[in-house]
Amino acid sequence: MGKVYLVGAGPGAPDLLTVRAARILERADVVFHDALVHREVLALASRARIVPVGKRCSQISTDQRFINRSLVEAASRYQTVVRLKGGDPMMFGRAQEELDALAAQGVDCEVVPGITAALAAAAELKISLTRRGLSRSVVLATPRIGTDQHAGEWAAAVAAADTAVLYMGAGEARPLADALKQAGLPGSCPIALVQSASLPGTRNLYTTLDELPRRAPEMSSAGPTVVVLGEVLRRALSAHRSGEEPVAEPLATRASGA
Amino acid sequence: MGKVYLVGAGPGAPDLLTVRAARILERADVVFHDALVHREVLALASRARIVPVGKRCSQISTDQRFINRSLVEAASRYQTVVRLKGGDPMMFGRAQEELDALAAQGVDCEVVPGITAALAAAAELKISLTRRGLSRSVVLATPRIGTDQHAGEWAAAVAAADTAVLYMGAGEARPLADALKQAGLPGSCPIALVQSASLPGTRNLYTTLDELPRRAPEMSSAGPTVVVLGEVLRRALSAHRSGEEPVAEPLATRASGA
């Protein structure tokens, strides 16, 4: 019986993989990978059979039960089986279903963490998600746009933390902003959208909660985008504003100064 | 003028460093490092002058302004300056003060993310911090034990999220548990303490919020310990309980069955 490694591939850049993950890939016999895993990362698995199972890759969602079965089956045939996931497996990686399926069949399993998108976004912005006197809590969340009874819970969790990073949601900016305001966030809350953090085509945009629905469409849907919110962004937002739109001296001041 | 790299050293295990971080260390001229960075990681910087600036290492806290000045000064003398921090620089790494100091002097700077302790703890437990239908928000926080006006904010953020990971606080279990209960968390909330995640001496312990003050002292203070809270831990807690303390069949049932 082989061993299954649930491995985080990190945020996108191939060299943001961990050294441990790289070494496991080099000796892998088979690699089941999500979409959005860089081809240079897959190339490390030079001995392995490569099996794409991600939604965006094949355009058809591979059924989770099929993935579970495939992992168990592979462990019975190969020594080193890798399940490669974008970011970190334990953060929005749907790892639990696979871990449970493997445990149920008595398959040995190890989790190798990866750099999650929130940390790559902070590195890209060069803004710490925590800051002395300003932020001692950071929530990572996926929004749930809808009207069921749990719809507001994610927004309440975002409003209660000092800093938040939303995985997904940039494409639904209007209902996202509405839900966050309803949860108590002020319209002036500073926001940064970060697209394709760590990759060559990365882009970012500073705005506020009030202006998010108007500004968000400026980001194409070309890459995964996270939404960062919180006072830690205030100074960068102001700096961008003063650079982008020079503030005109108020007429009254000019008149009195003349 | 050289460049300063703020690099995350990850949770402890030397091979949980990113490939990018390892390459930068290999060509570093000088490395200023925190306590708790593994000596094998420092050994990668074979060309560099190694300067410890962490509190636990020297037993004397190096003044932040001194670190800031040292980084700026080093950038004027060396090409590749590394500031190596445990975990991720942007998550409880006090990176902003250094980034600001470098920006103020016009020093080029890049942030290289690292695996933060929460992800290493989840990998160790083999429990995903998020889970379909159970957890879509994860808060990472440092508790603030005290009575000032902001003392309850971190606890409110923890209570509002589906899953929480507290960096620090295991040593102050009684006031920690009190603050979390006051914020609305039930005494039955499942908890896992994870010490020295990713290192050979790692240990973990499952308990509940009610029992935390009694159980927490079982962990020595030998390594950094995070506190994980939330329903994602419920099943593992039950499994540990049934293993540790086999549940006796209630007398009434036995009597009626006899």
Interface residues (C-beta under 8 A of the other chain):
Chain A: G8 G10 P11 A13 P14 D15 L16 L17 T18 V19 R20 A22 R23 D88 P89 M90 M91 F92 G93 R94 A95 Q96 E97 L99 C109 V111 V112 P113 G114 I115 T116 L119 A120 A122 A123 K126 I127 S128 L129 T130 R131 R132 R136 S137 V138 V139 L140 A141 T142 R144 E153 W154 A156 A157 V158 A159 A160 A161 D162 V232
Chain B: G8 G10 P11 A13 P14 D15 L16 L17 T18 V19 R20 A22 R23 D88 P89 M90 M91 F92 G93 R94 A95 Q96 E97 L99 C109 V111 V112 P113 G114 I115 T116 L119 A120 A122 A123 K126 I127 S128 L129 T130 R131 R132 R136 S137 V138 V139 L140 A141 T142 R144 E153 W154 A156 A157 V158 A159 A160 A161 D162 V232
